[in-house]
Amino acid sequence: MLAAVITAFGGPDVFALTEMPDPAGDVVDVTLAGVNHGDVHRRRGADEKPPLPAVLGADVVGRLRSDGRRVAALLPAGGGYAQVAPAGHVVGVPDGVSDEQALAVLEQGLTAWHSLHTLGRVGADDVVVVTAAAGGVGHLAVQLARAAGARVVALASSPAKRAFLTELGAHVTVDSNHPNLGAALGEAPTLVLDGVGGRTFEQLHRALAPFGRIVAYGGAADVPNTVAVDDLMTTSTGVLGFRLQQVLDDEELYRSSAARLFHLAGRGLLTARIGGRYPLSAVGRAHADLESRVTSGKLVIDVHRLT
Ligand SMILES: NC(=O)c1ccc[n+]([C@@H]2O[C@H](COP(=O)([O-])OP(=O)(O)OC[C@H]3O[C@@H](n4cnc5c(N)ncnc54)[C@H](OP(=O)(O)O)[C@@H]3O)[C@@H](O)[C@H]2O)c1
């Protein structure tokens, strides 16, 4: 099989197209692989350092070789940027859901769903702020929050992204680069979904209404945050964290929530934007685009296109 392999940590140019043996055990013959911000962190070798040489890539869609079923799979240990991937956490994809949609609503959709519903307990009375709202997770969270009847305030850095978010149903959009996000919101959020961290987290946490909560699921800004429990008691607010791993650890929860997302996608009630489709030789370009903050939605790799 061909794979985009890294032999050193670094910038987006570390990927090289390499012929490798197929992974051992049951495998997925991949059609599309997803690009995730977590892969950028691992490529840089910033905190998680996978053993080298490494095939990054945390989600794929294709056919399970053992029985030919069309499946999507999440691969916390990597292996996705390849024509054949290990059969990790596999779920069947229903007929009415395309490969692109299945890939785009799995990792990002599970994150949006569990952050909003399982942790955030979103309801029709909520004012929900979604950061990185045009991103892979954010643009699904905007749709799911709207479907829950909440008022939605979406943050993004460009007019084009903000126009996209208005089309998706956001009631208000705000420039994510505004120096004072709390003031720019114009209203106090009761629930914040944050995939950015750093200054964004701090300002939005301070802006919460009493009894409001912030769900931190990601750190695109790469700046860690610390929360003082005394401050939470002073303001009657809550901070919750989300990691997909806990969903993967509970097979029934993983399957049922993936099935729910596929059901919504199949009926057109949740529509993922495909923000870019790249050949396997251009994984590095996909990473550079993701890091540049110009992309929206989900980026996918067509593993059988080589140029
Ligand atoms: N907890 C989990 O299990 C889990 C699962 C999936 C993803 N995540 C994490 O959630 C975060 C968002 O994921 P995603 O798939 O939605 O990512 P994405 O599509 O790459 O969106 C990231 C967005 O973050 C915004 N951003 C703000 N400050 C940034 C900065 N300094 N550098 C880069 N981007 C910045 C940008 O939007 P604007 O330019 O519009 O502000 C960017 O487009 C990532 O950190 C990812 O690793 C966590």
The ligand as an SDF file (V2000), in Angstrom:
LIG
                    3D

 48 52  0  0  0  0  0  0  0  0999 V2000
  -11.7020   16.5800   22.3700 N   0  0  0  0  0  0  0  0  0  0  0  0
  -11.6250   15.8100   21.2920 C   0  0  0  0  0  0  0  0  0  0  0  0
  -11.7000   14.5880   21.3760 O   0  0  0  0  0  0  0  0  0  0  0  0
  -11.4750   16.4790   19.9750 C   0  0  0  0  0  0  0  0  0  0  0  0
  -12.0380   15.9460   18.8200 C   0  0  0  0  0  0  0  0  0  0  0  0
  -11.9360   16.6540   17.6240 C   0  0  0  0  0  0  0  0  0  0  0  0
  -11.2220   17.8410   17.6050 C   0  0  0  0  0  0  0  0  0  0  0  0
  -10.6420   18.3030   18.7530 N   0  0  0  0  0  0  0  0  0  0  0  0
   -9.8930   19.5530   18.7620 C   0  0  0  0  0  0  0  0  0  0  0  0
  -10.8070   20.6100   18.5850 O   0  0  0  0  0  0  0  0  0  0  0  0
  -10.1680   21.7060   17.9460 C   0  0  0  0  0  0  0  0  0  0  0  0
  -10.9830   22.1150   16.7290 C   0  0  0  0  0  0  0  0  0  0  0  0
  -11.0860   21.0110   15.8490 O   0  0  0  0  0  0  0  0  0  0  0  0
  -11.6320   21.1930   14.3700 P   0  0  0  0  0  0  0  0  0  0  0  0
  -11.5910   19.8700   13.7130 O   0  0  0  0  0  0  0  0  0  0  0  0
  -12.9300   21.9100   14.3880 O   0  0  0  0  0  0  0  0  0  0  0  0
  -10.4840   22.1110   13.7740 O   0  0  0  0  0  0  0  0  0  0  0  0
  -10.4140   23.0520   12.4860 P   0  0  0  0  0  0  0  0  0  0  0  0
  -11.4520   22.6980   11.4940 O   0  0  0  0  0  0  0  0  0  0  0  0
   -9.0010   23.0250   12.0860 O   0  0  0  0  0  0  0  0  0  0  0  0
  -10.7830   24.4890   13.0720 O   0  0  0  0  0  0  0  0  0  0  0  0
   -9.8590   25.1610   13.8540 C   0  0  0  0  0  0  0  0  0  0  0  0
  -10.2120   26.6320   13.8480 C   0  0  0  0  0  0  0  0  0  0  0  0
   -9.7570   27.1900   15.0790 O   0  0  0  0  0  0  0  0  0  0  0  0
   -9.6750   28.5830   14.9230 C   0  0  0  0  0  0  0  0  0  0  0  0
   -8.4860   29.1300   15.5680 N   0  0  0  0  0  0  0  0  0  0  0  0
   -8.5020   30.1250   16.4760 C   0  0  0  0  0  0  0  0  0  0  0  0
   -7.2620   30.4090   16.8820 N   0  0  0  0  0  0  0  0  0  0  0  0
   -6.4430   29.5960   16.1990 C   0  0  0  0  0  0  0  0  0  0  0  0
   -5.0450   29.4430   16.1720 C   0  0  0  0  0  0  0  0  0  0  0  0
   -4.2320   30.1880   16.9480 N   0  0  0  0  0  0  0  0  0  0  0  0
   -4.5190   28.5260   15.3340 N   0  0  0  0  0  0  0  0  0  0  0  0
   -5.3110   27.7700   14.5540 C   0  0  0  0  0  0  0  0  0  0  0  0
   -6.6680   27.8620   14.5550 N   0  0  0  0  0  0  0  0  0  0  0  0
   -7.2120   28.7760   15.3750 C   0  0  0  0  0  0  0  0  0  0  0  0
   -9.6350   28.8590   13.4220 C   0  0  0  0  0  0  0  0  0  0  0  0
  -10.8940   29.4410   13.0980 O   0  0  0  0  0  0  0  0  0  0  0  0
  -11.0120   31.0350   12.8840 P   0  0  0  0  0  0  0  0  0  0  0  0
   -9.8040   31.4410   12.0940 O   0  0  0  0  0  0  0  0  0  0  0  0
  -12.2790   31.1720   12.1360 O   0  0  0  0  0  0  0  0  0  0  0  0
  -11.0390   31.6300   14.2640 O   0  0  0  0  0  0  0  0  0  0  0  0
   -9.5030   27.4750   12.8100 C   0  0  0  0  0  0  0  0  0  0  0  0
  -10.0790   27.4060   11.5320 O   0  0  0  0  0  0  0  0  0  0  0  0
   -8.7510   21.2310   17.6020 C   0  0  0  0  0  0  0  0  0  0  0  0
   -7.8650   21.6850   18.6070 O   0  0  0  0  0  0  0  0  0  0  0  0
   -8.8750   19.7150   17.6490 C   0  0  0  0  0  0  0  0  0  0  0  0
   -7.6410   19.0790   17.9460 O   0  0  0  0  0  0  0  0  0  0  0  0
  -10.7600   17.6600   19.9200 C   0  0  0  0  0  0  0  0  0  0  0  0
  1  2  1  0
  2  3  2  0
  2  4  1  0
  4  5  1  0
  4 48  2  0
  5  6  2  0
  6  7  1  0
  7  8  2  0
  8  9  1  0
  8 48  1  0
  9 10  1  0
  9 46  1  0
 10 11  1  0
 11 12  1  0
 11 44  1  0
 12 13  1  0
 13 14  1  0
 14 15  2  0
 14 16  1  0
 14 17  1  0
 17 18  1  0
 18 19  2  0
 18 20  1  0
 18 21  1  0
 21 22  1  0
 22 23  1  0
 23 24  1  0
 23 42  1  0
 24 25  1  0
 25 26  1  0
 25 36  1  0
 26 27  1  0
 26 35  1  0
 27 28  2  0
 28 29  1  0
 29 30  1  0
 29 35  2  0
 30 31  1  0
 30 32  2  0
 32 33  1  0
 33 34  2  0
 34 35  1  0
 36 37  1  0
 36 42  1  0
 37 38  1  0
 38 39  2  0
 38 40  1  0
 38 41  1  0
 42 43  1  0
 44 45  1  0
 44 46  1  0
 46 47  1  0
M  CHG  2   8   1  16  -1
M  END
$$$$
